[in-house]
Amino acid sequence: MNIQTFIFNPFRENTYIVSDATGESVIIDAGCLTNSEKQAVKNYIDQHKLVLKHLLNTHLHIDHQFGNRFIYDIYHISPEACKEDEFFITTMLENARLFGIDLREEPPAIGSYIIDNQEIKFGDTTLKALHVPGHSPGSMAFYSAKDEVVFTGDVLFSGTIGATHFEKGDHDLLIRSIWEKLMVLPDETIVYSGHGQPTTIGKEKKFNPYLV
């Protein structure tokens, strides 16, 4: 598995392009906002001759779906996300304006809903979707047992956990989700979060102050 990380938009959100030896790929959380950020995504896909199969969203807060319209327009691939986060699409432009960001186009609708334990396949790779609500009601993580990685969005970070002061956030539910869905993964599993640097399940289990 090849994982390319981009840090995009004013929120310094991690966008991941994940591919394997077949050349098939997925984007996890397209946060590209500016023209240069969008071009960086396109250049990487073009240079590595990747075939984009899925546009996955861990959740639909604005910083994680800024680039969904661009990906949809260029590659004709609709975002895939949990239905419980769908309401964030309708409030996207309004919420962006609260941060001084003037978006001209509505984000695309969800093309297919992701459910808990769903297997998402591309090339020789399978990602298992894990429903981990709390940061948002529809937060999802994407886990590859073979590659020992999990993409957690804004649920779990190095040394901390996701904020829950957003609309429909729930701290107790977030803690329960982390313990029931993420802390049961092997300790060596590498955690790729929605912001910041990678960590491991074992490290967070031992040192994360919200979990010890």
C-alpha positions as CSV (number, residue, x, y, z in Angstrom):
1,M,0.0,0.0,0.0
2,N,1.2,3.5,-0.9
3,I,-0.1,6.4,1.2
4,Q,0.4,10.0,0.0
5,T,-0.4,12.6,2.6
6,F,-1.3,16.2,1.6
7,I,-1.9,18.9,4.2
8,F,-4.6,21.2,2.9
9,N,-6.8,24.3,3.6
10,P,-6.6,26.7,6.6
11,F,-7.5,23.9,8.9
12,R,-4.4,21.9,8.0
13,E,-6.5,18.8,7.1
14,N,-4.8,15.6,6.0
15,T,-6.0,14.4,2.6
16,Y,-4.8,10.8,1.7
17,I,-4.4,9.2,-1.7
18,V,-4.1,5.5,-1.1
19,S,-3.0,3.2,-3.9
20,D,-1.5,-0.3,-4.4
21,A,0.6,-2.0,-7.0
22,T,-2.3,-2.4,-9.4
23,G,-2.5,1.4,-9.8
24,E,-6.0,1.6,-8.4
25,S,-6.5,4.2,-5.7
26,V,-8.9,6.0,-3.3
27,I,-9.0,9.5,-1.9
28,I,-9.8,9.7,1.8
29,D,-11.1,13.2,2.8
30,A,-10.5,15.5,-0.2
31,G,-9.7,18.7,1.6
32,C,-8.2,20.6,-1.3
33,L,-9.6,24.1,-1.4
34,T,-7.3,26.4,-3.4
35,N,-6.5,25.9,-7.1
36,S,-2.9,25.0,-6.2
37,E,-4.1,22.3,-3.8
38,K,-6.5,20.9,-6.4
39,Q,-3.7,20.8,-8.9
40,A,-1.4,19.0,-6.5
41,V,-4.0,16.2,-6.2
42,K,-4.4,16.0,-10.0
43,N,-0.6,16.1,-10.6
44,Y,0.0,13.2,-8.2
45,I,-2.7,11.1,-9.8
46,D,-1.5,11.8,-13.3
47,Q,2.2,11.4,-12.5
48,H,1.6,8.0,-10.9
49,K,-0.9,7.0,-13.5
50,L,-3.5,6.1,-10.9
51,V,-7.0,5.0,-11.5
52,L,-9.3,6.6,-8.9
53,K,-12.0,4.2,-7.7
54,H,-13.5,5.8,-4.6
55,L,-13.8,9.2,-2.9
56,L,-14.2,8.3,0.8
57,N,-15.2,10.6,3.6
58,T,-14.4,9.8,7.2
59,H,-17.0,12.5,8.0
60,L,-18.4,15.6,6.3
61,H,-17.2,18.6,8.3
62,I,-16.3,21.4,5.9
63,D,-12.5,20.9,6.0
64,H,-12.9,17.3,4.9
65,Q,-15.1,17.9,2.0
66,F,-13.8,21.1,0.4
67,G,-12.4,19.1,-2.5
68,N,-15.4,16.8,-3.2
69,R,-16.8,19.1,-5.9
70,F,-13.4,19.2,-7.7
71,I,-13.0,15.4,-7.6
72,Y,-16.6,14.9,-8.8
73,D,-16.2,17.4,-11.7
74,I,-12.8,16.0,-12.8
75,Y,-13.1,12.3,-12.2
76,H,-16.9,11.9,-12.1
77,I,-16.7,10.0,-8.8
78,S,-19.3,10.8,-6.1
79,P,-18.3,11.0,-2.5
80,E,-19.1,8.0,-0.3
81,A,-19.9,8.7,3.4
82,C,-22.2,7.6,6.2
83,K,-25.8,8.8,5.8
84,E,-25.8,10.2,9.3
85,D,-23.5,13.0,8.2
86,E,-25.5,13.9,5.1
87,F,-27.0,17.0,6.7
88,F,-23.5,18.6,6.7
89,I,-23.7,18.8,2.9
90,T,-26.7,21.1,3.0
91,T,-25.0,23.5,5.5
92,M,-21.6,23.4,3.8
93,L,-21.7,26.8,2.1
94,E,-23.1,28.5,5.2
95,N,-20.6,26.9,7.6
96,A,-17.7,27.8,5.3
97,R,-18.8,31.5,5.3
98,L,-18.5,31.5,9.1
99,F,-14.8,31.0,8.6
100,G,-14.5,33.6,5.9
101,I,-14.4,31.0,3.1
102,D,-16.7,31.9,0.1
103,L,-17.5,28.8,-1.9
104,R,-19.2,29.2,-5.2
105,E,-20.6,25.8,-5.8
106,E,-22.7,23.3,-3.7
107,P,-20.8,20.2,-2.8
108,P,-21.9,17.0,-4.6
109,A,-24.4,14.7,-3.0
110,I,-23.4,11.4,-1.5
111,G,-23.2,8.8,-4.2
112,S,-23.4,5.8,-2.0
113,Y,-23.8,5.4,1.8
114,I,-21.1,3.6,3.8
115,I,-22.2,1.3,6.6
116,D,-20.4,-0.3,9.5
117,N,-18.3,-3.3,8.6
118,Q,-18.7,-2.6,4.8
119,E,-15.7,-3.7,2.7
120,I,-14.4,-1.2,0.2
121,K,-12.3,-2.7,-2.5
122,F,-9.8,-1.3,-5.0
123,G,-7.1,-3.2,-6.7
124,D,-5.8,-5.9,-4.4
125,T,-6.7,-3.8,-1.3
126,T,-9.7,-4.0,1.0
127,L,-10.6,-1.3,3.5
128,K,-13.1,-2.2,6.2
129,A,-15.4,0.6,7.3
130,L,-15.9,1.1,11.0
131,H,-18.6,3.4,12.3
132,V,-17.1,5.5,15.1
133,P,-19.6,8.2,16.0
134,G,-19.0,11.0,18.5
135,H,-17.0,13.6,16.7
136,S,-19.8,13.6,14.2
137,P,-22.8,11.2,14.0
138,G,-21.5,9.6,10.8
139,S,-17.8,9.4,11.5
140,M,-16.2,6.4,9.8
141,A,-12.7,4.9,10.1
142,F,-11.2,2.8,7.3
143,Y,-9.0,-0.2,8.3
144,S,-6.7,-2.5,6.4
145,A,-5.7,-5.6,8.4
146,K,-3.3,-6.7,5.7
147,D,-1.5,-3.4,5.7
148,E,-1.9,-2.7,9.4
149,V,-3.3,0.8,9.0
150,V,-6.4,2.7,10.0
151,F,-7.6,6.1,8.8
152,T,-9.5,7.6,11.6
153,G,-10.5,11.0,10.4
154,D,-11.0,13.3,13.4
155,V,-11.9,10.5,15.9
156,L,-8.4,9.7,17.2
157,F,-5.2,11.7,17.0
158,S,-1.7,11.4,18.4
159,G,-2.1,12.2,22.0
160,T,-5.7,13.4,21.9
161,I,-9.2,12.7,20.5
162,G,-11.7,14.5,18.4
163,A,-13.6,17.6,19.5
164,T,-17.3,17.1,20.4
165,H,-18.5,20.7,20.6
166,F,-19.7,20.6,17.0
167,E,-23.3,20.0,16.0
168,K,-24.4,16.5,17.2
169,G,-21.1,15.8,18.8
170,D,-21.1,13.5,21.8
171,H,-18.1,13.0,24.0
172,D,-19.2,9.9,25.8
173,L,-20.2,8.2,22.5
174,L,-16.8,9.2,21.0
175,I,-14.9,7.5,23.9
176,R,-17.1,4.4,23.6
177,S,-16.6,4.3,19.8
178,I,-12.8,4.5,20.2
179,W,-12.7,1.7,22.7
180,E,-15.1,-0.6,20.9
181,K,-13.8,-0.1,17.4
182,L,-10.3,1.2,17.4
183,M,-8.6,0.1,20.6
184,V,-9.4,-3.5,19.8
185,L,-7.2,-3.3,16.7
186,P,-3.6,-4.7,16.9
187,D,-1.2,-2.4,18.8
188,E,1.1,-2.1,15.8
189,T,-1.7,-0.7,13.6
190,I,-0.6,2.7,12.3
191,V,-3.2,5.5,12.8
192,Y,-3.5,8.1,10.0
193,S,-5.6,10.9,11.4
194,G,-7.5,13.8,9.9
195,H,-4.9,16.2,11.3
196,G,-1.4,15.9,12.6
197,Q,1.1,13.1,12.5
198,P,0.6,9.4,12.4
199,T,0.6,7.3,15.6
200,T,-0.2,3.7,16.6
201,I,-3.0,2.0,18.4
202,G,-0.5,0.7,21.0
203,K,0.9,4.2,21.7
204,E,-2.5,5.8,22.1
205,K,-3.7,2.9,24.3
206,K,-0.7,3.5,26.6
207,F,-0.2,7.3,26.5
208,N,-3.3,9.1,25.3
209,P,-4.6,11.0,28.3
210,Y,-8.2,10.6,27.2
211,L,-7.9,6.9,27.1
212,V,-5.7,5.8,29.9
